[in-house]
């Protein structure tokens, strides 16, 4: 069945990979899994490793000449290859390890197609690099439509705090205008980025360095851009090598409000 993806377009390869990983994550959920220590409090599980192997099987069958950067397996192929897939087989490992279903499987072709699968809702969010859709259990694809109507803003509070003391996400939550205009959420997985594209979140904010080529963020960023969200660093600048963190908003007004709060705290 994997061989059938060889003639598929990149979006279908991304979807197939994300769904293959999601099957593993869902099937292994609830098992007692050994933690593989990665240092500084980070760890992987057997589900992370097996899900990545399944995703790589799909990519290798469909695009054998492409390079891959996997969260668990590292770089395979030339790092400067024209075509490189970025794979995060289980975003939200800590959630998963303690029995929380808020996780995502991320597969992205750098500067191209991408897919984010929710193993437990059955949704897969995807883009061909220009337009973004959601597919649910074989139903017709639906366009992703961002909206700030929920007023829910997901803020990543996990360390490291790369921009402190100039910017600390926890300070944003205490900003009087944030309290007045928004309601915070902490999902602790980049599934929240797909939710911004889908209109389930008004925005997403995280600290960090250049996240545009990160296996964790690349698929979600691609989705949000294709859906028409506003995507910048926490300094309001475009994503790039000198970037700092990430602010993704459903619309210009929400982005403007968040940036004004962030700058007032910097």
PEMO-V287046 format. One record per run of one state. SS is the DSSP state (~ for helix, > for strand, _ for the rest). FROM is the first residue (numbers start at 1). TO is the last residue. If there is no record, write none. Layout:
SS FROM TO
SS FROM TO
//
This chain:
_ 1 1
~ 2 7
_ 8 9
~ 10 28
_ 29 34
> 35 39
_ 40 41
> 42 45
~ 46 62
_ 63 66
> 67 70
_ 71 73
> 74 76
_ 77 83
> 84 91
_ 92 92
~ 93 97
_ 98 103
> 104 109
_ 110 113
> 114 117
_ 118 122
> 123 127
_ 128 131
> 132 136
_ 137 141
> 142 143
_ 144 151
> 152 155
_ 156 168
~ 169 173
_ 174 175
~ 176 181
_ 182 182
> 183 185
_ 186 190
~ 191 198
_ 199 202
> 203 206
_ 207 217
~ 218 227
_ 228 229
> 230 232
_ 233 245
> 246 249
_ 250 251
~ 252 265
_ 266 266
//
